[in-house]
Amino acid sequence: MKKLILASVSALVLLGVAACSDSGTDKTTTQSTNPPAAEQPMKPAAPADNSTKPAEPAPATPAPAPAQ
């Protein structure tokens, strides 16, 4: 029981040090970028001639014969 308590306390201290450590050398920030002005949004594709024809169902496969 004493080892479990010691391990838990050690884990909490380690996480606390990792969360609070700040080297102060990294001054970068993350931010979104805007797309180039030359790019145009994509247009939907023109419908093909066969787009109004419904899709044909797949051919039926016979059920396998039961093993004897």
FENJO-V642375 format. One record per pair of residues at least 24 apart in sequence whose C-alpha atoms are under 10 Angstrom apart, sorted by the first residue. I is the first residue (numbers start at 1). GAP is how many residues later the second one is. If there is no record, write none. Layout:
BEGIN
i=(I,I)
gap=(GAP,GAP)
END
This chain:
BEGIN
none
END
